[in-house]
Amino acid sequence: MNMRLCLIILFACLPALAQADSRYCQEAIESNIEGNFEGWDGESVFKLTNGEVWQQSAYAYTYHYAYRPSVIIYPSKGGCAMKVDNVSSAVQVERIK
């Protein structure tokens, strides 16, 4: 296969690859965190009552205790962000399940 053909195939597939990476954040997702929530600390994993599992994707630290708080996960610059009820800041997340 020559180099030109490889580049054509690669660039033809880039839009589909970008869409696949962001498919979980095309629309806002509303759910609740299962059980106790104590904020995030860099590699936190969040299990939601809808069965999805999300992990923190950028370092940040916030402490806030709540039991089964509601969350909204929405598209943001560079991926997905999660806003937890009564927490002032949002955290960058990625879906792992």
Residue pairs with C-beta under 8 A, 6 or more apart in sequence:
22 75
22 79
24 73
24 80
24 94
24 95
25 73
25 74
25 75
25 76
25 79
25 80
26 75
27 75
28 72
28 73
28 74
28 75
29 50
29 52
29 72
29 73
29 74
30 70
30 71
30 72
31 48
31 49
31 50
31 52
31 70
31 71
31 73
32 48
32 49
32 68
32 69
32 70
32 71
33 46
33 47
33 48
33 49
33 66
33 68
33 69
33 71
33 84
34 47
34 48
34 49
34 68
35 47
35 67
35 68
36 65
36 66
36 67
37 46
37 64
37 65
37 66
37 67
37 68
37 69
37 84
38 63
38 64
38 65
39 61
39 62
39 63
39 64
39 65
39 87
40 56
40 60
40 61
40 62
40 91
41 56
41 61
42 56
42 59
42 60
42 61
43 55
43 56
44 55
44 56
44 91
45 53
45 54
45 55
45 56
45 96
46 53
46 54
46 55
46 56
46 71
46 82
46 93
47 53
48 54
48 71
49 68
51 97
52 95
52 97
53 95
53 96
53 97
54 73
54 80
54 82
54 93
54 94
54 95
54 96
55 93
55 94
55 96
56 91
56 92
56 93
57 79
57 80
57 92
57 93
57 94
58 91
58 92
60 89
60 91
60 92
62 87
62 89
62 91
64 84
64 86
64 87
66 84
66 85
66 86
69 84
69 85
69 86
69 87
70 84
70 85
71 82
71 83
71 84
71 85
72 82
72 83
73 80
73 81
73 82
73 83
73 93
74 80
74 81
74 83
75 81
76 90
76 92
78 92
79 92
79 93
79 94
80 92
80 93
80 94
80 95
81 90
81 91
81 92
81 93
82 90
82 91
82 92
82 93
83 90
84 90
84 91
